[in-house]
Amino acid sequence: MELTYHSIHYIDLIRSLLSPWEPTSIQCHTCRHISQPKLDSVRTHLSLSYADHDPSLYVTLHTNHFHRWGVKYADSYLKIEGDNGVLRAQMGLQLEYGDQKDQDHLELCTNDMNGRWVEIPLKGNRFPDSFLGPMASV
């Protein structure tokens, strides 16, 4: 259930960001939580390799939709690391569904910024803006 209903959207995002390149190999493991043996999978670890395009291009995705110990250490972010810098996008709606006030952030840090992160103002709305590509054909 987790992979089909949740992580598929992360995979769509990754494929959109890396288009037109397609992964040359994919490894995936998804599982239930031990305290919920009758519930379908809630955790996924997925690896995508793009060796045909660039042997150093490798994507990992880890999800856990059964974090039950409060929001202090709950995470929902996308981090893209490159040769010259890194982008980090925090997705607040995933942390506290329905109460995402000012929890969406996009930050950038480059090699010449000496560890200083800069916040990039966000425009638009993830609903429906984020579905413009995948849902355009519907």
Secondary structure, DSSP 8 states (H G I E B T S, - for coil): -HIIIIIHHHHHHHHHHHTT---SEEEEEEE--TT-TTS---EEEEEEE-TTT-TT-EEEEEEETT--S-STT---EEEEE-SSEEEEEE-HHHHSTT--TT--EEEEEEGGGTT--EE----S-HHHHTTTTTTTT-
